[in-house]
Amino acid sequence: MKGNYKGIWKGIVPALVLSVLVSACSGGTGSPSTSSPNASVKPSESATATKIDTSKPVKLKLVLVGTKPADTDEVYVEVNKLLKQKINAELEVRYLDFNEYNQKYPLLFAANEDFDMIFTGDWAFYNATARKDGFLQLTENMLKTYAPNTWAKQDKVGWDQAKINGKIYMVPNDTFESSFAIGVIRGDLREKYKLPEVKTQADLANYLTTVAKNEKGMLGFSGPPAKLSSTGIPVFFSDMEMRLVHGSVTLVYDLKNPNPKLTNYLENPKTIEKYNMFYDMAQQGVWTKDAIVSKTDWRKAFKEGKTAADFGNISTMANSIDAILKTNPEWKPELIDVNSTAKQYQTPLISNGMGIHATSKNAERALMALDLLRYDKEIYELTFYGIKGKHWEPVGDNKFKTLAATAGYPPEGASPWGWRTQLSRQMEGVVGDMVTATYNRWKATNIVHSPLETFVLDDSKIKNELAALDNVQQTYLLPIVHGLIKADVGIPQVLEKQKQAGIEKVQAEFQAQLDAYIASKK
């Protein structure tokens, strides 16, 4: 098998340092999950403005992960007017698009580029960057002084999750999130081909293959993009209750087991069946053969009628439905959840957050700006929803409605996830009600709590092995996941390559850490 595809794929697929199975989700693949609707929180003015000398104007360089909406610069002109007034600072925003951040994010730190704040998270290089001293350590005194609202209001669990060797290097977000993935399909096409409601993974596979077979020029969906996780597993076809412990290795544990044992999901016969199904779907044209390297904006393609489905977090999917109902209501967009009974952890608060560059010349002012981004209501709503009266309008205290210009600055679409707090609003109307109902169902029936939901692995002793295992995934496993090679042919070679790369040592180390962590919580 080596001669069949190693030479083709080696070096094409970007290595992902950290990943989770279901981080899917936001404005593009591989993006963060979204917050639930919650009650309004009364913001308080940052005390730093009166305590600290801000007479010197500063321009803070902010780096975000995601796709830059068309009206971003216009919105941040308004944001900067307020920041200038409150702390004599302005933000200069740079975006690392989803199709480039895996390469460029580590290089920003390796080259010691000049910037002050950057989005980070457990899926976006937090652990690796902190261990390399890329982020500034945030002490209790520093946070109390320059970000007093953040220190007072942040859930303590978030600070505990952010600690690496007892030190904090990021400010986590502060609201409920779930890593459940949701999808949107074309209800008109489902009805056209007399297909049942999509409630299971089998229903979804049937819908996608039927549309791809019968609708000329239309794909089922984009395929399992390499940016979604190191293994490229489409979230909707994953076993949601098997928790991936590290993005570079295919080791999982059952999240319902109080004393879990790590297993390699590639050794599970069900995985072979699932991957062979991907092969069949690929052969039937559900996604393009070059999906693994495609740079197509698939979310845009779905809205343009070029694909039959889209997948992501619930906020992003709600935005897609809202947009379609405005432009093509005859498509009858339907929200689908094919893992409706699966249990899942509440997403760690460190899934989205902000780090201060260790070499920032304006770290204190950056913390002051972050405090305002999180808790100044006017600034918060500008960054999340855009300009009031142009992109959105408030509905009561907790809801909003979109306007004609929303496409230029979609709700939560400009990557403000790193400072998400309970000031978030919920979309009004049927779409907002649908989101609220879904979140309520998840909280009532799907979310499980365990000490392991806050467990963070220390990979410092096995970095070489993990790098080798990641290379195995990028070189040998991704083509299988994308349906280019049958699983029962390719998986045995992947397992052999993993053994050569040191998976047994990695499994023993991670299992020892799991066992010790569980014992410490008893």
Buried (B, 14 or more C-beta within 10 A) or exposed (E): BEEBBBEEBEEEBBBBBBBBBBBBBBBBBBBBBBBBBBEEBEBEBBBBBEEBEBEEEBEBBBBBBBBBBEBBEBBBEBBBEBBEEBBBBBBEBEBBBBBBBBEBBBEBBEEEBEBBBBBBBBBBBBBBBBBEEBBBEBEEEBBBBBBBBBBEBBBEBBBBBBBBEEEBBBBBBBBBBBBBBBBBBBBBBBEEEEBEEBEBBEBBBBBBBBBBEEBEEBBBBBBBBBBBBBBBBBBBBBBBBBBBBBBBBBBBBBBEEEEBEBBBBBEBEEBBEBBBBBBEBBEBBBBBEEBBBBEBBBBEBBBEBBBBBBBBBBBBBBBBBBBBBEEBEEBBBBBBBBBBEBBBBBBBBBBBBBBBBBBBEBBBBBBBBBBBBBBBEEBBBBBBBBBBEBBBBBBEEBBBBBBEBBBBBBBBBBBBBBBBBBBBBBBBEEBBEBBBEBBEEBEEEBBEEBEBBBBBBEBEEBEEBBBBBBBBBBBBBBBBBBBBBBBBEBBEBBBEBBEEBBBEEBBEBBBEBBEEBBEEEE
